[in-house]
Amino acid sequence: MSIEIKVPVLPESVADALLLDWTRKVGDHVQRDEIIVEVETDKVVLEVPAPADGVITEILANSGDTVLGDQLLARIEAGAAPAGNADAHSVVDDGQSAEDSGADSLGPAARRLVAEYGIDPSVIKGTGKDGRLTKEDVLNHIASQVVPEQETPSTAQPAPVPAPDKPARAPMVKSGEREEIREPMSRLRQTIAHRLLQSQQGAALLTTFNEVNMQPVMDLRSKYKDDFEKKHGTRLGFMSFFVRASVVALQRYPLVNAYIDGTDIVKHSYHDIGIAVSSPRGLVVPVLRDCADMSFADVESQIREFGGKAKDGKISLEDLSGGTFTITNGGVFGSLLSTPIVNPPQSAILGMHKIQDRPMAENGEVVIRPMMYLALSYDHRIIDGKEAVQFLVTIKDILEDPARLLLDC
């Protein structure tokens, strides 16, 4: 029986996808749920598994092609036996079986890099699903192996290709060389570049700043963190305080939670807050839904889940869709101050930064307090300066007196 293999259904916000390398070719035997190709959208990489055991009889799209949702990619003859006496694992280009070479643990893009640089994949730790090596794993390994050599350009010779049974080292950059390396941008990076440029060119962006004394939140967190973790099974972090404070501020100043559509202003009665998360493929912004109804434990658990999914490359398109407001925390990387860029079509984004002890004047005395700079970038076409400043002051007041969250004042 012939079975069709199609591109996974893409949401309306994703127009097309890029087909990455096939792991098998026509005539190869595949096993059910074996990943045979991946498609890269502007948000995530989607794996396309074999729907049944069988033999690939036809491949209808090539690596590098732009494909659409539900497009036919290949056909499999279900239940067909592999040709000749070959076992269930087909032969790869270098003559080794996929099982022996560790190919089953490689993503398609990673397999291409491993072959190109002559790297033993067993020396690299995979961060993908089920320990699979991703393109980023291989690139990180290559970068860690690049060291200078004390050769002049006139005497330098290409590094020999190591024997297949020995761990290989990536080609080294020789001292004094002026080399340019060109590689295509990933779909995610292209989209990030396009959307940031769109934001800068399509909105009247302005940023207002304030600073907040984090001591009250730190004291509250220190007092209850053990009991919180014991009861809810998750750590009590700072982000839940910022999410809850943002919800209160958004309720008071609804235009910060709105956006412009042509000559209309569209206001949201709900609060879906995107949390910027770093992943091996770049920055992604999964969305917390209906934050007004979420407890501190709900927020912390969901953010922890998003962080794990981003690290493992398992963030889904549904996780990334929508959002009415965004929070980004450059402080985790040491940023003291920045001007975040609004994520269109949203109208505002809150930037958190590094907590730093600074001398502050209180009641006529100089005291040391753990301070954080806050930044609110906003679209001045819809949000006035007064409203943006008051929004940020509301967040500051709540964080410096968290009891306001209980008293709604």
Order of alpha helices (4+ residues) and beta strands (2+ residues): beta-beta-beta-beta-beta-beta-beta-beta-alpha-alpha-alpha-alpha-beta-alpha-alpha-beta-beta-beta-beta-beta-beta-alpha-alpha-beta-beta-beta-beta-alpha-alpha
